[in-house]
Amino acid sequence: MTINLKPKNFPVDGRPASKLLLAVRDAGSDVPGLARALLSAVWQRDLNIAEDAVLARLLDELGIDSALLEQSKGLDDQLDKETDEAIEAGVFGSPFYIVDGEPFWGQDRLEQAIERAKS
C-alpha cells in the first residue's frame, strides 16, 4: 500500500470518525471496512475524516446506511466512556487486543492473540 507520509489533513480530529465507528459497530455493520476506508482516506486520499461530507462519502462507497452518520453525532458520552475503559484496561496504542485479560499490542502480535483466544 502506498502511503502519503505528509497528508494534508493530519493531524485530524478523530472524534467524528470514532463516533461513526461506534455507530457502525452497534448497528452490526462493516467496522473493518470502515476502518480501512478511514485510514485510506487520511493516508492515501488526502481527505479530512473530521468532515461530515467525507464520512458520508465513505459510508456510501461501502454501502453502509448513511443514517448512522447522524446517529453517531450523539455518541460523545459513549465514546468518552469506552475510551476511559480502554485506558483503564491499559490500552495505549493501536492495534491493541486484550484476550482473557492479556494485552497484545501491534499487528505483529495478532497471531499470538488469536492463539490465546483459541486456548
N, C-alpha and C positions, 0 to 999 in steps of 0.2 A: 504494500500500500504506500503510495506517495503521501508525504506529509509536508505541509507548509509549516516550517519551523517558526515563522513570524506571521501568524494570522492577524489580519487587521482587527478582528473582533475578540481579542484576547489580551488581558483577562476580561471575562464577561460575567455578569450577574447570573449565577446558575440557579437561583431560586425558581424562576418561571419554568425552566426545563425540569428541575427536580420535582416540582409540584405536579407537572404534567406526567412524569414517570409514575408518581404515586397514583394518580387518577387512572392511568392506563393499567397499572398493576391491579388496582382494586376492581377494575372492570373485567379483569381476566383477559386482557388483550395482549398485544405483541410487545412486551417490555424489551426483550433482546433486540428486536428490530428497531424500536425507537431509540434505544441506547446507541446502537451502531449509527443510526441516522444523525443523532445529535453530535456524536464525535466527528463524523464525516463533515457535518455542517460547519463545525469550527475549524477543524484541522485540514480539510481539503477544499471546501467550497467557499470559505471566507464569508459565512453567513453569521448573523447575530442571533444566537439562540435565546436572547432575552426579549426578542420582539415577537408579538403575537402573530404577525403575518408569516414569519419564518416557521414558527411552531405549527401553525395551521397548514402550511405548505408541506411540512414533513408528515403530518398526520394524513393528509390527502395522498401523498406519494405512497404511504404504507397501507392505505385503505382502512385506517383506524377512524372510528367515529369522531368527527370534529367537535361534537358536543362536549367531549371530555376536556377540551381546552378551557371552555367557560367554567366547567365544573372544577377544574384544577385551581382556579383563582381563589377558591375558598378554603384551600388546604394549608394555609400558613401554620395553624396550630398543629396539624398532623405532621407537617414537615419538621417543625421545631421539636415535637415530641420524639419522633423517630430518630432525628439527629442526636438528641440528648441520649437516647437509649444506645445508639451506636457508640457514642463517646464513652458512656459508662461501661460498655462491653469491651472497650479497648481498641476499637476500630480507629485507625489513623491514616489510612490511605486507600487506594483503590487500584485493582480489585482486592477485596478483603472478604474472606469467608470464615464463618465460625461453624464448626461441625462438632456437635456434642461438647460444646464448651471450649474446644481447642481452636485457636486462631491460625489462619493461613493467609499470609499476605503476599500478593503478587501472582501474576498469571502463571509463573513457573511453579507455583505450589498447587495449582488446580488439580493435578493428578493425585497428589497426596490427600487433598481434601476429599476427592471422590472415593479414594480407597478407604479413608477413615469413615465416610458415610456408609460404605458397604459393610464395614465390620461390625 
